Amino acid sequence: MIEIEVHDRVREVRLARPPVNALDRQLIRALDEALVAQFDDPNCGAIVLSGAPGSFSAGLDVREVTSGAAAVESLVRAFWRLQERLVRAPKPVIAAITGHCPAGGMVIALLCDHRIMARGEFAIGLNEVQVGLYPGDTIHRAYVRLIGAARAASLLSRGALLDPDAALAAGLVDELAAPQEVRSLAVAHAQSLLRLPPRAYARTRALVRADLVELYAAPRESLDSLLADGWAGEETHAAMARLLRRPS
């Protein structure tokens, strides 16, 4: 489910759950454990988080979201812990967005230090409302932090997905690259950060991410209310059931 590739002091942590890297509890926990291992490794200075060609991650696994209240609660809590892990990452994490990146995939990329996306017929964004889900206050404010209040309001309220060029223009991603180059460019970016004076970079990084850390340290909305209001209703289950009935 997770593959690790070593690029000197950069570690590439690659999601490997075909066909689309849907985030079930097992993949979320495997990714969380892989990140902890790299954070604790003194030989690792930075991390590139990548996916498969054509798909970074399709977001939370629809089958788990529709498999009962207990499974949903476990899934959402595991995903929240992963978000906290990324927010508090002691080392820079660069997202190599290798393809489609909706919903939960966008959340992961959102919390990274830098985002490089593959050019092509791919889509990225928080489209939860289209599938009967509610992203929650904390993710909303993280989205606002990245792209501004007015643009976030427009995109979130419609559940809009953007192509790579539109995502770059909106500020959802920082760079675009050819699909075959996105991972290598992400590694190169990570290596460039490691060439900076380490103490000055670490303090500056902590400064520019302090608001994001604070956002997750004191959420205005509990996970219990998020689960009750946005993830457990009939509307959500009906929308998810329609997704499962779509031809693949």
Residue pairs with C-beta under 8 A, 6 or more apart in sequence:
1 15
1 16
1 17
1 26
1 27
1 30
1 31
2 13
2 14
2 15
2 16
2 27
2 30
2 31
2 34
3 13
3 14
3 16
4 11
4 12
4 13
4 14
4 34
4 38
5 11
5 12
5 14
6 12
7 48
7 187
7 190
7 191
8 191
9 43
9 44
9 45
9 46
9 191
9 194
10 44
10 45
10 46
10 47
10 48
10 187
10 190
10 191
10 194
11 38
11 41
11 44
11 46
11 47
11 48
12 47
12 48
12 49
12 50
12 96
12 183
12 186
12 187
13 31
13 34
13 35
13 38
13 47
13 48
13 49
13 50
14 49
14 50
14 51
14 52
15 21
15 27
15 31
15 49
15 50
15 51
15 52
15 56
15 57
16 52
17 24
17 27
18 52
19 55
20 52
20 55
20 57
20 58
20 100
21 27
21 51
21 52
21 55
21 56
21 57
21 58
21 105
22 57
22 58
22 59
22 60
22 61
22 62
23 57
23 58
23 59
23 60
23 61
23 79
23 104
23 105
24 60
24 61
24 63
24 64
24 75
25 64
25 71
25 74
25 75
25 78
27 61
28 75
28 78
28 79
28 82
29 78
31 82
32 78
32 81
32 82
32 85
35 47
35 82
35 85
35 86
35 89
35 93
36 85
38 44
38 47
38 91
39 89
39 90
39 91
44 91
45 91
45 190
45 194
46 91
46 92
46 93
46 94
46 190
46 191
46 193
46 194
47 89
47 91
47 92
47 93
47 94
47 190
48 93
48 94
48 95
48 96
48 183
48 186
48 187
48 190
49 93
49 94
49 95
49 96
49 108
49 112
50 56
50 95
50 96
50 98
50 182
50 183
50 186
51 57
51 96
51 97
51 98
51 99
51 101
51 105
52 98
52 99
53 98
53 99
53 179
54 98
54 99
54 100
54 122
54 179
55 98
55 99
55 100
56 95
56 96
56 97
56 98
56 99
56 100
56 101
56 105
56 108
56 109
57 101
57 104
57 105
57 108
58 100
58 102
58 103
58 104
58 105
59 102
59 103
59 104
59 105
59 106
59 107
60 75
60 79
60 103
60 104
61 75
62 131
62 240
62 243
62 244
63 244
64 71
64 72
64 75
65 72
65 75
65 133
65 231
65 236
65 240
66 237
66 240
66 241
66 244
69 232
72 227
72 231
72 232
73 227
76 223
76 226
76 227
76 231
77 223
79 104
79 107
80 223
82 108
83 107
83 108
83 111
83 216
84 216
86 93
86 108
86 111
86 112
87 111
87 209
87 212
87 213
87 215
87 216
88 213
88 216
89 113
92 113
92 114
92 190
92 193
92 205
93 111
93 112
93 113
94 112
94 113
94 114
94 115
94 116
94 186
94 187
94 189
94 190
95 108
95 109
95 112
95 114
95 115
95 116
95 186
96 116
96 182
96 183
96 185
96 186
96 187
97 109
97 115
97 116
97 117
97 118
97 122
97 124
97 173
97 182
98 118
98 179
98 182
98 183
99 118
99 120
99 122
99 179
100 122
100 123
100 124
101 109
101 117
101 122
101 123
101 124
101 125
102 123
102 124
102 125
102 126
102 127
102 161
103 126
103 127
103 128
103 131
103 133
105 124
106 124
106 125
106 126
106 172
107 126
107 139
107 142
109 115
109 124
109 173
110 139
110 142
110 143
110 146
111 142
111 212
113 205
113 209
114 174
114 175
114 186
114 189
115 172
115 173
115 174
115 175
116 173
116 174
116 175
116 176
116 177
116 182
116 185
116 186
116 189
117 124
117 164
117 167
117 168
117 173
117 175
117 176
117 177
117 182
118 164
118 176
118 177
118 178
118 179
118 182
119 164
119 165
119 176
119 177
119 178
119 179
120 164
120 179
121 163
122 163
122 164
123 161
123 162
123 163
124 161
124 162
124 164
124 167
124 172
124 173
125 155
125 159
125 160
125 161
125 162
125 167
125 172
126 135
126 139
126 143
126 155
126 156
126 159
127 159
127 160
127 161
128 134
128 135
128 159
129 135
129 156
129 157
129 158
129 159
130 159
130 239
131 159
131 236
131 239
131 240
131 243
132 233
132 235
132 236
132 237
132 238
132 239
132 240
133 230
133 231
133 236
133 239
134 226
134 229
134 230
134 231
135 143
135 156
135 230
136 221
136 226
136 230
137 219
137 220
137 221
138 215
138 216
138 219
138 220
138 221
140 152
140 156
141 215
142 212
142 215
143 152
143 155
143 156
144 152
145 211
145 212
145 215
146 152
146 171
146 172
147 155
147 170
147 171
147 172
148 171
151 170
151 171
154 160
155 162
155 170
162 170
162 172
164 173
164 176
165 176
167 173
168 174
168 175
168 176
175 185
175 189
177 185
193 201
230 236
